[in-house]
Amino acid sequence: MAHYSFIPQGVCSQRIDFDIEEGKLHNVVFTKGCPGNLKAIPKLVEGADAKWVADTLRGNTCGDKPTSCADQFANAIDQALQ
């Protein structure tokens, strides 16, 4: 299992940690940010295909920001899969 840490840009969350094993996401943790949303995402994606999650979350925005914590998570997954 490979562990990744990502510093998101332009959002409230300060860090995203996650593991990928055999293409599946595990142990996703967002540090800071909107607690309700950022507790829900890890529950929804636990064991899910990493590429599918990135494709699904990519492009989501938050309010008037051009990105969101979910979009930043997609970026983090993309980097991890390279």
TADA-V938263 format. One record per residue. N is the residue number from 1. RES is the residue in one letter. SS is DSSP state (~ for helix, > for strand, _ for the rest). D_FIRST is the distance of its C-alpha to the first C-alpha in whole Angstrom. Layout:
n=N res=RES ss=SS d_first=D_FIRST
n=N res=RES ss=SS d_first=D_FIRST
This chain:
n=1 res=M ss=_ d_first=0
n=2 res=A ss=> d_first=4
n=3 res=H ss=> d_first=7
n=4 res=Y ss=> d_first=10
n=5 res=S ss=> d_first=13
n=6 res=F ss=> d_first=16
n=7 res=I ss=_ d_first=20
n=8 res=P ss=_ d_first=22
n=9 res=Q ss=_ d_first=26
n=10 res=G ss=_ d_first=29
n=11 res=V ss=_ d_first=27
n=12 res=C ss=_ d_first=28
n=13 res=S ss=_ d_first=24
n=14 res=Q ss=_ d_first=23
n=15 res=R ss=> d_first=19
n=16 res=I ss=> d_first=16
n=17 res=D ss=> d_first=13
n=18 res=F ss=> d_first=10
n=19 res=D ss=> d_first=6
n=20 res=I ss=> d_first=6
n=21 res=E ss=> d_first=5
n=22 res=E ss=_ d_first=8
n=23 res=G ss=_ d_first=10
n=24 res=K ss=> d_first=10
n=25 res=L ss=> d_first=10
n=26 res=H ss=> d_first=9
n=27 res=N ss=> d_first=11
n=28 res=V ss=> d_first=13
n=29 res=V ss=> d_first=16
n=30 res=F ss=> d_first=19
n=31 res=T ss=> d_first=21
n=32 res=K ss=_ d_first=25
n=33 res=G ss=_ d_first=26
n=34 res=C ss=_ d_first=28
n=35 res=P ss=~ d_first=26
n=36 res=G ss=~ d_first=27
n=37 res=N ss=~ d_first=26
n=38 res=L ss=~ d_first=22
n=39 res=K ss=~ d_first=22
n=40 res=A ss=~ d_first=22
n=41 res=I ss=~ d_first=20
n=42 res=P ss=~ d_first=17
n=43 res=K ss=~ d_first=19
n=44 res=L ss=~ d_first=19
n=45 res=V ss=~ d_first=16
n=46 res=E ss=_ d_first=14
n=47 res=G ss=_ d_first=12
n=48 res=A ss=_ d_first=14
n=49 res=D ss=> d_first=14
n=50 res=A ss=~ d_first=13
n=51 res=K ss=~ d_first=16
n=52 res=W ss=~ d_first=18
n=53 res=V ss=~ d_first=18
n=54 res=A ss=~ d_first=18
n=55 res=D ss=~ d_first=21
n=56 res=T ss=~ d_first=23
n=57 res=L ss=~ d_first=22
n=58 res=R ss=_ d_first=24
n=59 res=G ss=_ d_first=27
n=60 res=N ss=_ d_first=28
n=61 res=T ss=_ d_first=30
n=62 res=C ss=_ d_first=31
n=63 res=G ss=_ d_first=35
n=64 res=D ss=_ d_first=36
n=65 res=K ss=_ d_first=33
n=66 res=P ss=_ d_first=32
n=67 res=T ss=_ d_first=28
n=68 res=S ss=_ d_first=27
n=69 res=C ss=~ d_first=23
n=70 res=A ss=~ d_first=22
n=71 res=D ss=~ d_first=23
n=72 res=Q ss=~ d_first=21
n=73 res=F ss=~ d_first=18
n=74 res=A ss=~ d_first=19
n=75 res=N ss=~ d_first=19
n=76 res=A ss=~ d_first=16
n=77 res=I ss=~ d_first=14
n=78 res=D ss=~ d_first=17
n=79 res=Q ss=~ d_first=16
n=80 res=A ss=~ d_first=12
n=81 res=L ss=~ d_first=13
n=82 res=Q ss=_ d_first=16
